[in-house]
């Protein structure tokens, strides 16, 4: 879904040893606020088709509405963070949650593998 939505600079960070709320962050860059919303909507739609619930009684959801420069899709064990470029650089989740040697960060050349 991310690949077909033309996301850029996609990476996956394993945060399972850093937080109890999720296992992985997927981080990607979009072109406009509307692009972020479309990507988030497509991801949410696909998640609901595949699993409906991410935990008993919990459905996947989008955080960050129209006009947001950062939109997240909470899928339980995976949280997808979609940013505009400047916002992504400002919050720098790769630096914040990545190991110094980036051993827990995987940059995806072919995001179709998600």
Helices and strands as residue ranges (DSSP letters): E 8-14, E 24-30, H 33-50, E 61-63, E 70-74, E 78-84, H 85-91, H 93-97, E 105-107, G 111-113
